[in-house]
Amino acid sequence: MPKKILSGVVISDKPNKSITVLVERKYQHPLLKKVIKSKKKYNVHDEQNKFKNGDKVKIIECKPYSKTKKFEVIGDHK
């Protein structure tokens, strides 16, 4: 199975070598046919502490770094 690649916005960069990324997605409700926006926060590994609040980034699924960190940064999203 291929690894998930998501894009989102950095909302927190306080922990060392970690960032929190908010990912938004739109989907259509199966019964009501209404378009729904959902948001989810991911804890992401950032080895060089390079990304700051407000940066748009791409993240990829990887081996678990901790209990909650299961993604790492690929690079900035243009």
Secondary structure, DSSP 8 states (H G I E B T S, - for coil): ----EEEEEEEE--STTEEEEEEEEEEE-TTT--EEEEEEEEEEE-TT----TT-EEEEEE-S-SSSS--EEEEEE--
